[in-house]
Each structure stands twice: as structure tokens, then as C-alpha cells.
Amino acid sequence: MSLRPTYRAIGIDLGTSTIKLSCATHLKKIPSIVGQPLEGWRGFSGDSSLEKNLVISDGTRNLYVGELARLQSEIKREIASEGKVKSIDDAVLAIKAVLALITEKNYDEIIMATGVPVASSKKEMVKLAKGLKGELNINVENEATGEKIKRLLSVKHCIVMPEPFGTYYHTLKTQGESRAVDAIVIDVGHGSTDILTLYEGRVMRQASGSLEEAADTLTNRIAQELQNQTGKIVRPFDLMSSLSQGKDVLTIGGERWDILSMKEYHIEIIADVILDEVNRLIGTLPPDAIIEKVILCGGGMHIFGDRLKLGFEQAGLAEHPEMLILPENPVMSNAMGFELFARRFISGLGEDGFNEL
């Protein structure tokens, strides 16, 4: 009697700022960046983990991936920006590198569901699915320790969908919904905001879209105002940490600056832009569509969540508070939902209509 292969379900969210991976007890998040190595340079890293010192080889070249690329590469490339995947080749390499973080041996079969920004075309989604399906030879190195790791993984199926679909599916499963419901998902990331509308469980492309207004928009505007007022260089990236911690007082050039009113002003403006776009997109839905759930997710929700909830209530887009849903882990909910979708596929309940190759 032949043994059934061991399948492993993996969910990946390829965002504009970070790549998130969910697999069983593993939750990984790395910057969505690849970069050129600094030949001949190798310092002493306080954190020698593979995750922070990830180098991948495609046979002809080496690339820094994630945090190593962000901090060390002079020439670096965003894998996704402006609401879509910039380079399929870079995306494939980065995803292979992330897979190396959770694998300790070669596995029989992998079922992978991957989310990409909403503005990514159908052609790009199919190309990414093809690039990830089949035998994956993965060769990575720990730049800090010099350790080389090789993996041979077999991806049986790769399903590629708009990334907010992961949170939609995760929400339905965790709430015990047995039917597809009309919903809109607003995914506020660092580099862009994705808006995904679902009608009878299917993605409505004409009612979905992407905006450049997101968390980075806020930090860029605040940084510019602070530079104008203080005459000091203020880097937007440094502000994100303070905003994430809810800090309203910053020390710049030895002086303390209260940014609360500045922050609230720009949050309201950016949130209004997002709400206006949601209103416009909903207007393209069929007359019989009834939005039952408004789901908020993404790394920017700790900043914009309260203002967006208020805006939906004031605009009448959420008739009662129960319609507004914020997942317990809004940063990882896309990847976690894609893992659940991959598990469903393994159980033989996969649906047609997606990029199953």
C-alpha cells in the first residue's frame, strides 16, 4: 500500500512593506526588499539569526533579503510598491528565502496560497504562481555566520490571490460563517492601502483598488513639517516606531516637540481619502449587493483604525458597530487566512476561479 504524501500548508502575504508567512506555529515577517551585497564587507552582528542575515543565491548571483537588504545594501529594490508587484523574479527569490526560515528538511509536498497587492494584474499573478510551483531549489546563507543551507521543496499547488482575501477568509472561518458574504476589506499597509470588495464570495475587480495613501504617507508628511519647523533632518522611518508606540512627544535636536495635533490632522486627511475611495468603489457594485462586513486590517490599523471606524459609521457604510471587524492580529491576518485556504485545498475543497496552476 502506498503512503499518502505529507502536505504542508503555507500562507504568504507579499505586501508593499513586509512579507508575512504563516505555517502552523510559525509566523514570520521580513521587509519586502532585496538588495545587492557589499562585496568584501562582513561586520559583527549583534543578532546572528538567519532571519536578520538572509542571503539567497539563484545560481548566478547573491542577493540580500529582508532586514539585511534594508540595512546594508546600497542598491536595493522594493519587491512591491504602488499597489502591485514590481518584479516577479525578485518576488520568487524573496519568497524562497522566507521558506528557508521555516524548513528544517525536504518535504514531500507543499500547498501554498500567496497574496499580492490588489493592483497586480491577472498576468502577474499567474506568472508568480508558475514561478513558485514545482521543484524549488533553495540556497541561502547566513551572512553573519557563513552557514549555508540548501533545501529542495516540492510545491504541489500555488494559489495567488489579492492579499486582503486572506483576511476575508480568515474572518469567515474564525466567525464560523458557512456562506460567502458580501464584504469590503480595507488593508492599510505602510506603502499602500488595498481595498478589496467581494460580492457573493467573488472578488469584484471593478470595485477594488489601491491607494498610495498609507502609513508612510503620514510619516513623510509629519517628517517634512518637523524639518521645516526645527531645521533638523527628520527621517520618516524613525517616526514610524514612535507612532507605533503611540508617542506624541519627540526629542529633536535636544528639544521636545509635541506632534499630537499635527498627527491627528494628517490622520484625518489620509483617512478621508481612503473613505472617499471606498465610497467610489462601492458605487460600482450591483444594486442587489448588500455589504454585511467591513473588515479592517494591515500594519497601519494601529494608526488609522479608530478614525476609519468612525468614518464608516458617520458615512452610513456600517449600519451597526458589529459590521466593523478588526482581526486580533491585523498585521498577520492575510497570511493566516491564506494558510487556512491552503489547508482547505489540501482537504479537497479548493474552489475554481483562482490562480490554481
C-alpha positions in Angstrom: 0.0 0.0 0.0 1.4 3.4 -1.0 1.6 6.1 1.6 -0.1 9.4 1.1 2.4 12.3 0.7 2.8 14.7 3.7 1.3 18.0 2.7 2.3 21.3 4.3 0.0 24.3 4.1 1.8 27.7 3.9 0.2 31.2 3.6 2.2 34.2 2.4 1.3 37.8 2.2 3.5 39.7 -0.2 3.0 43.3 0.9 4.5 46.6 -0.1 6.4 46.9 3.2 6.7 43.4 4.5 6.4 39.7 3.5 4.4 37.7 6.0 4.4 33.9 6.3 2.1 31.7 8.3 2.6 28.0 8.7 1.4 26.0 11.8 3.2 27.6 14.7 5.5 29.7 12.5 4.7 33.4 12.0 7.4 35.3 10.1 7.7 38.9 8.9 10.6 40.4 6.9 10.9 43.7 5.0 9.8 43.3 1.4 13.2 44.3 0.0 16.1 42.7 -1.9 19.5 44.3 -2.4 22.9 44.0 -3.8 25.6 42.5 -1.4 28.5 44.6 -0.2 31.4 42.5 -1.5 34.2 42.1 0.9 32.3 43.6 3.8 31.2 41.5 6.8 30.8 43.0 10.2 30.0 41.7 13.6 26.2 41.5 14.0 24.6 41.5 17.4 21.8 39.3 16.0 23.2 36.4 14.0 19.9 34.8 13.3 19.2 33.7 9.7 16.1 35.9 9.6 18.2 39.1 10.1 21.2 38.0 7.9 19.5 36.3 4.9 21.3 35.9 1.6 19.9 33.9 -1.3 21.6 32.6 -4.4 19.8 31.9 -7.7 22.8 30.1 -9.1 24.4 33.2 -10.8 24.1 35.9 -8.2 23.6 36.5 -4.5 21.0 38.9 -3.1 20.5 40.3 0.4 16.8 39.8 1.5 14.7 41.5 4.1 16.3 43.2 7.1 19.9 42.6 5.8 19.0 44.3 2.5 17.2 47.2 4.3 20.2 48.0 6.5 23.2 47.0 4.4 22.5 47.3 0.7 23.5 50.5 -1.1 21.4 49.4 -4.1 18.1 47.9 -3.0 14.8 47.2 -4.7 11.2 47.1 -3.3 9.5 43.9 -4.3 6.1 45.6 -4.3 5.1 49.2 -4.4 2.4 51.5 -5.8 -0.1 48.7 -5.0 1.5 46.0 -7.2 4.4 43.6 -7.5 7.4 45.3 -9.1 9.4 42.3 -10.1 8.1 38.7 -10.3 11.7 37.4 -10.3 12.6 39.3 -7.1 9.3 38.1 -5.6 10.0 34.5 -6.3 13.5 34.8 -4.8 12.3 36.6 -1.7 9.5 34.0 -1.1 12.0 31.2 -1.5 14.3 32.9 1.1 11.4 33.2 3.6 10.6 29.5 3.1 14.1 28.7 4.2 13.3 30.2 7.6 10.8 27.6 8.5 12.0 24.4 6.8 14.4 22.0 8.5 14.3 19.2 5.9 12.9 18.5 2.5 9.2 17.9 2.5 7.1 15.7 0.2 4.5 18.3 -0.9 3.7 21.9 -0.2 0.4 23.7 -0.9 0.9 27.4 -0.9 -1.5 30.3 -1.0 0.0 33.7 -1.7 -1.5 37.2 -1.6 -0.3 40.1 -3.7 -1.3 43.8 -3.8 -4.7 44.4 -5.3 -3.4 46.4 -8.3 -1.3 43.4 -9.5 -2.6 42.2 -12.9 -4.0 38.8 -13.6 -1.0 38.1 -15.8 1.4 39.0 -13.0 -0.5 36.7 -10.6 -0.3 33.8 -13.0 3.4 34.4 -13.6 4.1 34.4 -9.9 2.1 31.2 -9.4 4.1 29.5 -12.2 7.4 30.7 -10.7 6.6 29.2 -7.3 5.1 25.9 -8.5 7.1 22.7 -8.8 10.6 21.8 -7.5 12.2 24.7 -5.6 15.9 24.6 -5.1 16.6 26.9 -2.3 20.2 28.0 -1.5 20.6 30.6 1.3 23.4 31.7 3.5 23.6 33.3 6.9 25.7 36.4 6.3 26.7 36.8 9.9 27.9 33.2 10.5 28.7 32.0 6.9 26.4 28.9 7.4 25.0 27.7 4.0 21.6 26.0 3.9 20.1 24.0 1.0 16.6 22.9 0.6 14.6 21.0 -2.1 10.9 21.7 -1.7 8.1 20.5 -4.0 5.2 22.9 -4.3 2.3 20.9 -5.5 -0.1 23.8 -5.9 0.4 27.6 -5.7 -2.7 29.7 -5.5 -2.3 33.5 -5.9 -5.0 36.0 -4.9 -5.3 39.6 -3.9 -3.8 39.9 -0.4 -6.9 41.2 1.5 -8.7 38.0 0.5 -6.7 36.2 3.2 -8.2 38.4 6.0 -11.7 37.9 4.4 -11.3 34.2 4.5 -9.7 34.2 8.0 -12.6 36.3 9.3 -15.3 34.0 7.9 -13.6 30.9 9.3 -13.0 32.3 12.8 -16.6 33.6 13.0 -17.9 30.2 11.9 -19.6 31.5 8.7 -20.7 28.7 6.4 -21.6 31.0 3.5 -19.8 33.6 1.4 -20.9 37.2 2.4 -20.7 40.5 0.6 -17.9 42.4 2.2 -15.2 45.1 1.8 -11.7 44.7 3.2 -9.5 47.7 3.8 -5.8 46.8 4.2 -3.8 49.8 5.3 -0.1 49.0 4.9 3.0 51.1 5.2 3.4 51.7 1.4 -0.1 51.5 0.1 -3.8 50.8 1.0 -5.6 48.0 -0.7 -9.4 47.9 -1.0 -10.9 44.6 -1.9 -14.7 44.1 -2.5 -16.3 40.7 -2.5 -19.7 40.0 -3.9 -21.2 36.5 -3.4 -17.8 35.4 -2.3 -16.1 36.5 -5.6 -13.6 39.3 -6.0 -15.1 42.3 -7.8 -12.1 43.9 -9.6 -14.1 47.0 -10.7 -15.0 47.6 -7.1 -11.5 47.1 -5.8 -8.4 49.2 -6.0 -5.2 50.5 -4.4 -4.1 53.9 -3.0 -0.7 55.3 -2.3 -2.0 57.0 0.9 -1.0 54.8 3.8 1.2 54.8 6.9 4.3 56.0 5.0 2.2 59.0 3.8 1.7 60.0 7.4 5.3 59.7 8.4 6.5 61.6 5.3 4.2 64.5 5.9 5.0 64.8 9.6 8.7 64.5 8.9 8.5 67.3 6.4 6.7 69.6 8.8 9.1 68.9 11.6 12.1 69.6 9.3 10.5 72.9 8.3 9.9 73.9 11.9 13.1 72.6 13.5 15.6 72.9 10.7 16.8 69.4 11.6 16.8 66.3 9.4 13.9 64.0 10.5 13.7 60.6 8.8 10.2 59.3 8.2 11.3 55.7 9.1 12.4 56.9 12.6 8.9 58.3 13.2 7.1 55.0 12.5 8.5 53.4 15.6 7.3 56.4 17.7 3.8 56.4 16.1 3.5 52.6 16.6 4.1 53.1 20.3 1.6 55.9 20.5 4.2 58.5 21.4 3.1 62.1 20.9 6.2 63.9 22.2 9.5 63.6 20.3 13.0 64.8 21.1 14.5 66.6 18.0 17.9 68.3 18.3 17.7 68.3 22.1 14.2 69.9 22.1 10.9 68.2 22.9 8.2 68.6 20.3 4.5 67.7 20.8 3.2 66.3 17.5 -0.3 65.3 18.7 -2.2 67.9 16.8 0.0 67.5 13.7 -0.5 63.7 13.8 -4.3 63.9 14.2 -4.7 66.5 11.4 -2.9 64.3 8.9 -4.5 61.1 10.1 -7.9 62.6 9.4 -7.0 63.8 5.9 -5.5 60.5 4.9 -8.4 58.5 6.4 -10.9 60.8 4.5 -9.0 60.0 1.2 -9.4 56.2 1.9 -13.1 56.6 2.8 -13.8 58.6 -0.3 -12.2 55.9 -2.4 -14.2 53.2 -0.6 -17.4 55.2 -1.4 -16.5 55.5 -5.0 -15.7 51.8 -5.4 -18.8 50.6 -3.6 -20.8 52.7 -6.1 -19.8 50.2 -8.9 -21.4 47.2 -7.2 -24.6 45.6 -8.5 -27.8 47.0 -6.9 -28.5 43.8 -5.1 -25.2 43.7 -3.3 -25.5 44.2 0.5 -22.3 44.8 2.4 -22.5 42.7 5.5 -19.0 43.1 6.8 -16.4 45.9 6.7 -13.1 44.3 7.6 -10.0 46.4 8.6 -6.5 45.0 8.6 -2.9 45.8 7.9 0.1 47.3 9.7 -1.4 50.8 9.6 -4.5 50.0 11.6 -2.9 50.9 14.9 -2.8 54.4 13.5 -5.9 54.8 11.3 -8.2 52.1 12.8 -10.2 54.4 15.1 -10.6 57.2 12.6 -11.7 54.8 9.8 -14.3 53.1 12.1 -15.7 56.5 12.9 -15.8 57.5 9.3 -17.7 54.3 8.2 -20.3 54.9 10.9 -20.7 58.6 10.1 -21.0 57.8 6.3 -23.6 55.2 6.9 -21.4 52.4 5.4 -21.7 50.5 8.7 -25.2 50.4 9.9 -24.2 48.9 13.2 -20.8 48.5 15.0 -20.9 44.7 14.6 -20.3 45.2 10.9 -16.9 46.7 11.5 -14.3 43.9 12.2 -10.7 44.3 13.2 -8.9 40.9 13.4 -7.0 40.0 16.6 -3.7 40.1 14.6 -4.4 42.6 11.7 -0.8 42.5 10.5 -0.7 38.7 10.0 -4.3 38.0 9.3 -3.8 37.9 5.5 -1.1 35.3 5.8 -3.0 33.3 8.4 -6.1 33.3 6.2 -4.1 32.1 3.2 -2.8 29.2 5.3 -6.3 28.3 6.2 -7.3 28.5 2.5 -4.3 26.2 1.6 -5.5 23.7 4.3 -8.9 23.7 2.7 -7.3 23.0 -0.7 -5.5 20.0 0.9 -8.7 18.6 2.2 -10.0 18.5 -1.3 -12.4 21.5 -1.0 -10.5 24.0 -3.2 -12.6 26.2 -5.4 -12.2 27.1 -9.1 -11.8 30.7 -10.1 -8.4 31.4 -8.6 -4.9 31.0 -10.0 -4.5 27.4 -9.3 -1.7 26.1 -11.5 
